[in-house]
Structures are given as C-alpha cells and as structure tokens.
Amino acid sequence: MWVWAVRVFKTRSAAATAVRAGHVKLNGASVKPAQQVVPGDRVRVWVNHRELHLEVVDTPRKRVGAPVARTCYIDHSPPPPPKEILASLPQRDRGAGRPTKRERRELDRLRGRESY
C-alpha cells in the first residue's frame, strides 16, 4: 500500500478503504489495496476534498518519515483554488437543516434548472 507508506493517508485502514471505494487510481485504472507500483507509475488520489496527481519515483518497503516520503513521488497536483473564491461561495448556516421547498426552488432558478 504505497499511498500509506508515503504518508498520503494516516492509517493503513483509511488507505485500504479509499482504494476499495475507488478514490485511488493507478495509471487511470481502479486498483486493489495490494497492487504493486513501480517508478514511473501515475497515481491519482482523492483525499481531503482534493485530488492529488502523484508520479512514483521510489517504492519504500515500509512506512517512512515525512522528509523521506516527499522524495518518493513527484507532485503534479493542480494548486488549490484561491481563498477569495472559496470565501465567496454561498454557504448555509451550520445546523440550519435541509433547505425548504422555497429555498430549493430559488437554488434551481439560480442554477438555471427552472421547473415547468
């Protein structure tokens, strides 16, 4: 489980769960947790609401420290969106519950999906 060994996930079980759920792709294909990787492979991981694009450089035998882990891959991930864009997105108040029918209609109108 290379993604656990290079510290993309905190625990082996979290890494295995993500792999089984299809959040980890090796060279564009879904894999099983025991899949071996070799230098040159491309790994795409969806973790913490971000997609990481990693190129395998080294395959450690066991979990390694953070400084060594960073040398085991090349990160080709796109940069995260600016904080100004994230702050400008509308959000519901925490604990406000589900949107009412009126709010759903307003959201549909905003998204251009008016009902007939």
FIGUFI-118331 format. One record per residue (C-alpha): residue in one letter; x, y, z. Coordinates in pm, whole numbers, plus 32768, in hexadecimal, padded with zeros to 4 digits. Layout:
REM residues N
> A; X; Y; Z $
...
***
This chain:
REM residues 116
> M; 8000; 8000; 8000 $
> W; 80DE; 8110; 7F74 $
> V; 7FEE; 8230; 7FC6 $
> W; 8005; 81D6; 8138 $
> A; 8180; 81A4; 8130 $
> V; 81BB; 8301; 80A3 $
> R; 80C9; 839E; 819C $
> V; 7FAA; 8403; 80B9 $
> F; 7EC2; 8359; 81B6 $
> K; 7EF0; 834E; 832F $
> T; 7E92; 81DF; 8360 $
> R; 7EA3; 80A1; 8293 $
> S; 7D31; 8068; 82C4 $
> A; 7CDE; 81C6; 8240 $
> A; 7DBC; 8184; 8112 $
> A; 7D1B; 8031; 80CF $
> T; 7BBE; 80C2; 80F2 $
> A; 7C0F; 81D9; 7FFB $
> V; 7CA0; 80E1; 7F02 $
> R; 7B6E; 7FFE; 7F1A $
> A; 7A88; 812A; 7EF0 $
> G; 7B36; 8188; 7DAA $
> H; 7BDC; 82C6; 7E2C $
> V; 7D33; 8249; 7DC0 $
> K; 7D82; 820A; 7C52 $
> L; 7EC5; 817B; 7BC7 $
> N; 7F0E; 81E6; 7A63 $
> G; 7D9E; 823F; 7A3A $
> A; 7D13; 80F1; 7AB1 $
> S; 7C77; 808C; 7BFD $
> V; 7D50; 7F9F; 7CC6 $
> K; 7D4A; 7EBD; 7DF6 $
> P; 7E03; 7F16; 7F3A $
> A; 7F1A; 7E1A; 7EF8 $
> Q; 7F6C; 7EA1; 7D9D $
> Q; 80E2; 7ED0; 7D6A $
> V; 8163; 8018; 7CDF $
> V; 82A8; 8051; 7C25 $
> P; 8369; 8190; 7BDF $
> G; 82C6; 824E; 7AC4 $
> D; 8160; 81F3; 7B21 $
> R; 8060; 830A; 7B47 $
> V; 7F80; 8301; 7C7A $
> R; 7E49; 83DB; 7C9E $
> V; 7DC0; 83F8; 7DFF $
> W; 7C87; 84A9; 7E7C $
> V; 7CCE; 8507; 7FE6 $
> N; 7C57; 8627; 80C5 $
> H; 7B79; 86B4; 7FB0 $
> R; 7CA6; 86D5; 7EC9 $
> E; 7D28; 8609; 7DA8 $
> L; 7E9A; 85B9; 7DB1 $
> H; 7F5B; 8558; 7C78 $
> L; 8096; 84A0; 7CE3 $
> E; 81AB; 8402; 7C14 $
> V; 825C; 82E0; 7CBF $
> V; 83D4; 830E; 7CDF $
> D; 8425; 820B; 7DE9 $
> T; 836D; 80EA; 7E91 $
> P; 83C9; 80D4; 8003 $
> R; 83AC; 7F7D; 80A9 $
> K; 8308; 800C; 81E2 $
> R; 8272; 8154; 825D $
> V; 8376; 8266; 825A $
> G; 8398; 83B8; 82FF $
> A; 8309; 84F2; 8261 $
> P; 8453; 857A; 81D4 $
> V; 84A1; 842B; 812E $
> A; 8337; 8401; 80B9 $
> R; 8348; 8547; 7FF4 $
> T; 846D; 84BC; 7F2C $
> C; 83A3; 8386; 7EC4 $
> Y; 82BB; 8445; 7DDA $
> I; 829F; 8578; 7CFD $
> D; 8165; 8642; 7D3E $
> H; 80B7; 86B4; 7BFD $
> S; 7F79; 8723; 7CB2 $
> P; 7ECD; 8864; 7C47 $
> P; 7EE3; 897B; 7D47 $
> P; 7DB8; 89A6; 7E30 $
> P; 7CBF; 8AB9; 7DD7 $
> P; 7D05; 8C11; 7E6C $
> K; 7C68; 8C56; 7FBF $
> E; 7BA9; 8D7E; 7F2D $
> I; 7AE5; 8C94; 7E4A $
> L; 7A9C; 8BA1; 7F64 $
> A; 7A28; 8CBC; 8046 $
> S; 793D; 8D46; 7F3B $
> L; 787C; 8BFF; 7F15 $
> P; 772A; 8C06; 7FC6 $
> Q; 7708; 8B23; 80F4 $
> R; 75E7; 8AC4; 81D4 $
> D; 7603; 8B03; 8347 $
> R; 767C; 89D3; 8403 $
> G; 7559; 8917; 849B $
> A; 7457; 89C7; 83C2 $
> G; 73D3; 8879; 8346 $
> R; 735B; 8823; 81EB $
> P; 72F3; 8938; 80FD $
> T; 7182; 8987; 80F2 $
> K; 70B7; 895A; 7FB5 $
> R; 70CD; 8ACF; 7F74 $
> E; 7249; 8ACC; 7F9D $
> R; 7264; 899F; 7EB2 $
> R; 719D; 8A59; 7DA9 $
> E; 7280; 8B88; 7DD0 $
> L; 73B3; 8AAA; 7DB0 $
> D; 7324; 8A07; 7C77 $
> R; 72DE; 8B5E; 7BE0 $
> L; 7440; 8BCE; 7C34 $
> R; 74D1; 8A97; 7B8F $
> G; 73F7; 8AC2; 7A5D $
> R; 731F; 8991; 7A9C $
> E; 71CA; 8A30; 7AB7 $
> S; 70AD; 8939; 7ADA $
> Y; 6F84; 8951; 79EF $
***
